[in-house]
């Protein structure tokens, strides 16, 4: 009986993630797009929670940064437990592509649709917060400061921070697949996400919320800086998640079948 409650072993997790990748690739357009928009909004809620938690705090102070990371984890918890399609987490679909259980076109179709859906959901939520008036106060000040700092990142730093970030995000998703209960999934997601926020790494979908929210609040972030950040961070997210986690585990455990 104890085996029914233990976490799945890493080789079993690899098989489960590969099978999930096949299912994700087969989603019809309307379902994939809807789940992608939900994921963008979910990560946006985590980002908004972070903004409010950081209002009036010293963002460079260690314990405050950890607190910010813990509250931001709400976003990925909603994605994993609630169910949604997140571009950064879907980097793990590379495992199914390497084993030719999905085609390259299916992989790119998913990433493209999900990326756009995440963008729509995140920007839509930022607009809602702007219309709510909440971005006119300290919460908006945090978003504006974050947007300006992110837009000013040099390309190499944005890329590397994106790669490191999504290694942790994909490890969080990996741990959630090892879990057998919702509580275990939440605990598995919490600490890798808290770590990437505390460390100041870059998540493309979170930035999809923070940029419009910050601009609404009066950020001086330049449009060129916003576009460059999203480009380099997104590429880094792919490399860190697909290469740093998905391919590493694929080669560690070989071809997998659930």
C-alpha atoms as one frame of an Amber mdcrd trajectory, in Angstrom:
protein
   0.000   0.000   0.000   2.846   2.396   0.736   3.826   2.427  -2.934   0.495
   4.050  -3.758   1.472   7.099  -1.722   5.190   7.408  -2.456   6.389   9.892
  -5.034   6.928   8.590  -8.544  10.550   7.675  -9.237  12.517   9.886 -11.662
  12.319   7.343 -14.496   8.547   7.160 -14.010   8.349  10.966 -14.020  10.219
  11.042 -17.323   7.682   8.647 -18.842   4.737  10.626 -17.470   6.087  13.926
 -18.806   6.729  12.438 -22.228   3.180  11.055 -22.383   1.843  14.435 -21.253
   3.793  16.056 -24.082   2.019  13.837 -26.598  -1.355  14.830 -25.129  -0.454
  18.528 -25.172   0.553  18.356 -28.820  -2.799  16.776 -29.710  -4.957  19.448
 -28.055  -7.435  21.094 -30.445  -6.805  24.757 -31.158  -9.687  26.172 -29.100
  -8.732  24.173 -26.011  -5.018  24.905 -26.318  -5.643  28.629 -26.789  -8.090
  28.840 -23.884  -5.764  27.004 -21.514  -2.886  29.207 -22.674  -4.792  32.407
 -21.922  -5.682  31.026 -18.502  -2.016  30.278 -17.812  -1.039  33.837 -18.781
  -3.622  35.181 -16.355  -2.546  32.725 -13.631   1.094  33.813 -13.870  -0.176
  37.386 -13.944  -1.995  36.834 -10.647   1.261  35.552  -9.161   3.054  38.625
 -10.485   0.364  40.947  -9.108   0.597  39.193  -5.737   4.367  39.763  -5.846
   3.896  43.459  -6.649   1.575  43.995  -3.707   3.783  41.993  -1.332   6.815
  44.063  -2.342   5.032  47.436  -2.028   6.889  49.524   0.529   9.551  46.847
   1.046  13.276  46.853   0.356  13.354  44.584  -2.695  17.081  44.001  -2.306
  16.709  42.649   1.235  17.041  38.859   1.376  14.018  37.873   3.490  11.748
  40.218   1.529  12.922  38.642  -1.731  12.162  35.178  -0.377   8.686  36.335
   0.636   8.182  37.701  -2.872   9.218  34.366  -4.354   6.837  32.422  -2.149
   3.832  34.560  -3.047   4.738  34.568  -6.761   4.566  30.757  -6.708   0.769
  31.178  -6.718   0.984  31.515 -10.508   2.586  28.146 -11.229   0.502  26.463
  -8.533  -2.629  27.591 -10.379  -1.183  26.333 -13.672  -0.134  22.930 -12.327
  -3.043  22.131 -10.013  -5.749  24.058 -11.855  -4.586  22.931 -15.275  -3.379
  25.307 -18.004  -0.868  25.552 -20.852   2.279  27.514 -19.988   4.964  28.245
 -22.585   7.868  27.899 -20.169   6.701  24.593 -18.709   5.976  23.212 -22.170
   9.713  23.268 -22.889   9.572  19.762 -21.390   7.693  18.618 -24.506  11.111
  18.317 -26.131  11.364  14.909 -24.475   8.472  13.624 -26.597   9.901  15.277
 -29.708  13.328  13.667 -29.263  11.669  10.252 -29.032   9.632  11.074 -32.164
   6.324  10.689 -30.378   5.461  14.167 -31.628   6.795  15.966 -34.693   8.812
  19.170 -34.726   5.838  20.930 -36.302   3.547  19.748 -33.499   6.040  21.042
 -30.937   6.371  24.428 -32.628   2.586  24.657 -33.102   2.079  24.180 -29.377
   4.785  26.640 -28.410   3.517  29.279 -30.840  -0.150  29.050 -29.856   0.629
  28.828 -26.154   3.063  31.758 -26.257   0.490  34.016 -27.917  -2.244  32.784
 -25.584  -0.055  33.433 -22.532   0.618  36.953 -23.840  -3.101  37.664 -24.308
  -3.970  36.356 -20.850  -1.181  38.257 -19.094  -1.791  41.555 -20.886  -5.541
  41.222 -20.381  -5.054  40.757 -16.642  -2.692  43.744 -16.494  -5.362  45.833
 -18.209  -7.934  44.645 -15.673  -5.663  45.654 -12.789  -5.134  49.029 -14.434
  -8.874  49.597 -14.733  -9.316  48.513 -11.110  -7.255  51.483  -9.915  -4.851
  49.259  -7.981  -1.944  50.179 -10.244  -2.367  53.830  -9.268  -0.936  53.095
  -5.817   2.186  51.420  -4.363   1.485  48.189  -6.266   1.832  50.079  -9.541
   5.039  51.678  -8.311   6.596  48.238  -7.835   5.465  47.139 -11.301   6.833
  50.345 -12.861  10.212  49.950 -11.191  10.421  46.273 -12.187   9.467  47.025
 -15.790  12.144  49.689 -16.125  14.830  47.441 -14.645  13.901  44.513 -16.880
  13.794  46.654 -20.036  17.309  47.904 -19.251  18.884  44.442 -19.015  21.620
  43.786 -21.597  20.727  40.957 -24.030  23.249  38.437 -22.662  22.130  38.975
 -19.072  18.462  38.661 -20.079  19.192  35.450 -21.991  21.181  33.800 -19.197
  18.690  34.849 -16.520  15.934  33.402 -18.700  17.796  30.111 -19.078  18.469
  29.800 -15.348  14.888  30.752 -14.549  13.286  28.129 -16.729  15.606  25.421
 -15.507  14.030  26.006 -12.095  10.503  26.329 -13.506  10.812  23.052 -15.416
  12.259  21.385 -12.328   9.184  22.623 -10.459   6.956  21.033 -13.102   9.086
  17.876 -12.945   8.561  17.675  -9.173   4.818  18.220  -9.619   4.716  15.123
 -11.845   6.447  13.143  -9.100   3.644  14.052  -6.693   0.494  12.022  -6.172
  -1.617  14.609  -4.303  -2.476  18.266  -4.832  -0.696  19.162  -1.594   2.470
  17.455  -2.769   2.257  19.244  -6.115   1.994  22.611  -4.367   5.010  21.881
  -2.168   6.996  20.637  -5.153   6.292  23.812  -7.119   6.781  26.256  -4.259
  10.513  26.164  -3.631  11.985  26.146  -7.163   9.716  29.075  -8.061  10.558
  30.924  -4.846  14.229  30.387  -5.688  14.088  31.881  -9.179  12.222  34.974
  -7.981  14.538  35.450  -5.001  17.565  35.116  -7.288  16.255  37.776  -9.683
  15.899  35.527 -12.739  13.704  36.237 -15.757  10.407  34.543 -16.690   8.943
  35.562 -20.052   5.279  35.112 -19.096   5.653  36.991 -15.814   7.230  39.814
 -17.812   4.230  39.771 -20.165   2.219  40.973 -17.164   4.803  43.220 -15.507
   5.574  45.282 -18.607   2.010  46.439 -19.382   1.251  46.816 -15.667   4.378
  48.905 -15.177   3.700  51.020 -18.247   0.160  51.661 -17.039   1.651  52.854
 -13.757   3.974  55.282 -15.548   7.162  53.261 -16.038   9.796  54.812 -18.266
  10.620  51.453 -19.847  11.300  51.948 -23.563   9.324  49.903 -26.088  12.565
  48.679 -27.654  13.772  47.489 -24.250  10.497  45.682 -23.598  10.646  43.890
 -26.955  14.308  42.991 -26.511  13.706  41.626 -23.027  10.840  39.408 -24.149
  12.899  38.121 -27.093  16.057  37.242 -25.168  14.277  36.000 -22.053  11.977
  33.788 -24.135  14.961  32.285 -25.976  16.734  31.751 -22.673  13.628  30.098
 -21.250  13.618  27.626 -24.140  17.311  26.805 -23.755  17.154  26.425 -19.979
  13.992  24.334 -19.952  14.413  22.265 -23.104  18.166  21.842 -22.911  18.980
  22.154 -19.253  16.176  19.930 -17.972  14.258  18.070 -20.695  17.200  16.854
 -22.775  19.339  16.170 -19.710  16.706  13.845 -18.235  15.941  12.325 -21.641
  19.569  11.304 -22.085  19.816  10.170 -18.471  16.890   7.775 -18.734  16.720
   7.027 -22.455  13.555   6.523 -24.461  10.558   6.453 -22.146   7.120   4.911
 -22.322   4.539   5.302 -19.574
